[in-house]
């Protein structure tokens, strides 16, 4: 009996190369517009790169730029530390009330016992300020809170403030106003993130807690907060990164009338990124040094938060549980094969 010829095997088509084509635009844009500027910033921070009278001079300076902006060099003032303090003050006064109220609002909106009507409309309303441009919001509140603006005029007519009261001339008045604007803008975004995290918690845990007689406070602190830590970590890290890079709102909120000088009154609302923009026009080397310092501080704070959260007992339990599930899936797959 003659052996039958086997039909020629079909060539398998590999589609993996198409995946590389789809992700290539992102990596190309990242290399050109993110990685290369970052590396060049480190490079130029080691040079005295100044522009005077349309003439540019470049010479190697080593760590001189860093020592100058930190106020370590003789005759130099540590503007970087001053503006870093301003930035942290604006962020702290915004973030602390934001995260507290966002947690309460998220717990309220996800509680099945409340049965809130129009919850979707409320979520849309609190998120609306986040889609408005920061420049528009800054100019709006600047007009509302100026000395003769509608809010100040109303408070003056009620006798709550004096005739010469001007928020724009007060360090704390300006700082609290900017923090209030930031809170109003980002409160909705933080609330929605926390709502998403709470929805992902297994409802059976709350049912078991109800059977054990736990009250709402115990369930919030013993179940919700521990299981919400990954989302809280994300919110905290992204808020720190955004807070340290704060520019648009303080740059447009309190601008000196007639002078156009930003960061009033008396530089008390000037942030680190505003300082970088000032230096960039005349002293690129120092601007690069400030950018590198800001990058290192942001990196250090982010790693610190990751370390604190990853060292918690609940986080370690969650990691062990994930490893156990992975091992169980692998073992089940090998036994079936």
RALIN-V587872 format. One record per backbone hydrogen bond with DSSP energy under -1.0 kcal/mol. NH is the residue of the N-H (numbers start at 1). CO is the residue of the C=O. If there is no record, write none. Layout:
nh->NH co->CO
nh->NH co->CO
This chain:
nh->20 co->16
nh->21 co->17
nh->22 co->18
nh->23 co->19
nh->24 co->20
nh->27 co->23
nh->28 co->24
nh->29 co->25
nh->30 co->26
nh->31 co->27
nh->32 co->28
nh->33 co->29
nh->34 co->30
nh->35 co->30
nh->36 co->31
nh->38 co->34
nh->39 co->35
nh->40 co->36
nh->41 co->37
nh->42 co->38
nh->43 co->39
nh->44 co->40
nh->45 co->41
nh->46 co->43
nh->47 co->44
nh->48 co->59
nh->49 co->47
nh->50 co->57
nh->51 co->282
nh->52 co->55
nh->55 co->52
nh->57 co->50
nh->59 co->48
nh->61 co->46
nh->62 co->46
nh->64 co->61
nh->67 co->63
nh->68 co->64
nh->69 co->65
nh->70 co->66
nh->71 co->68
nh->72 co->67
nh->73 co->67
nh->76 co->73
nh->79 co->77
nh->80 co->69
nh->82 co->78
nh->83 co->79
nh->84 co->80
nh->85 co->81
nh->86 co->82
nh->87 co->83
nh->88 co->84
nh->89 co->85
nh->90 co->86
nh->91 co->87
nh->92 co->88
nh->93 co->89
nh->95 co->91
nh->96 co->92
nh->98 co->94
nh->99 co->95
nh->100 co->96
nh->101 co->97
nh->102 co->98
nh->103 co->99
nh->104 co->100
nh->105 co->101
nh->106 co->102
nh->107 co->103
nh->108 co->104
nh->109 co->105
nh->110 co->106
nh->122 co->118
nh->123 co->119
nh->124 co->120
nh->125 co->121
nh->126 co->122
nh->127 co->123
nh->128 co->124
nh->130 co->127
nh->131 co->128
nh->137 co->133
nh->138 co->134
nh->139 co->135
nh->140 co->136
nh->141 co->137
nh->142 co->138
nh->143 co->139
nh->144 co->140
nh->145 co->141
nh->149 co->146
nh->151 co->144
nh->153 co->149
nh->154 co->150
nh->155 co->151
nh->156 co->152
nh->157 co->153
nh->158 co->154
nh->160 co->155
nh->169 co->166
nh->170 co->167
nh->174 co->170
nh->175 co->171
nh->176 co->172
nh->177 co->173
nh->178 co->174
nh->179 co->175
nh->180 co->176
nh->181 co->177
nh->182 co->178
nh->183 co->179
nh->184 co->180
nh->185 co->181
nh->186 co->182
nh->187 co->183
nh->190 co->186
nh->191 co->187
nh->192 co->188
nh->193 co->189
nh->194 co->190
nh->195 co->191
nh->196 co->192
nh->197 co->193
nh->198 co->194
nh->199 co->195
nh->200 co->196
nh->201 co->198
nh->205 co->202
nh->207 co->203
nh->208 co->204
nh->209 co->205
nh->210 co->206
nh->211 co->207
nh->212 co->208
nh->213 co->210
nh->214 co->209
nh->219 co->215
nh->220 co->216
nh->221 co->217
nh->222 co->218
nh->223 co->219
nh->224 co->219
nh->225 co->220
nh->227 co->223
nh->228 co->224
nh->232 co->228
nh->233 co->229
nh->234 co->230
nh->235 co->231
nh->236 co->232
nh->237 co->233
nh->238 co->234
nh->239 co->235
nh->240 co->236
nh->241 co->237
nh->242 co->238
nh->243 co->239
nh->244 co->240
nh->245 co->241
nh->246 co->243
nh->251 co->247
nh->252 co->248
nh->253 co->249
nh->256 co->261
nh->260 co->256
nh->264 co->254
nh->268 co->265
nh->269 co->263
nh->275 co->271
nh->276 co->272
nh->277 co->273
nh->278 co->274
nh->279 co->275
nh->280 co->276
nh->282 co->279
nh->283 co->279
nh->284 co->49
nh->285 co->49
nh->287 co->283
nh->288 co->284
nh->289 co->285
nh->290 co->286
nh->291 co->287
nh->292 co->288
nh->293 co->289
nh->294 co->290
nh->295 co->291
nh->296 co->292
nh->297 co->293
nh->298 co->294
nh->299 co->295
nh->300 co->296
nh->301 co->297
nh->302 co->298
nh->303 co->299
nh->304 co->300
nh->305 co->301
nh->306 co->302
nh->307 co->303
nh->308 co->304
nh->309 co->305
nh->310 co->306
nh->311 co->307
nh->312 co->309
nh->316 co->312
nh->317 co->313
nh->318 co->314
nh->319 co->315
nh->320 co->316
nh->321 co->317
nh->322 co->318
nh->323 co->319
nh->324 co->320
nh->325 co->321
nh->326 co->322
nh->327 co->323
nh->328 co->324
nh->329 co->325
nh->330 co->326
nh->331 co->327
nh->332 co->328
nh->333 co->329
nh->334 co->330
nh->335 co->331
nh->336 co->332
nh->337 co->333
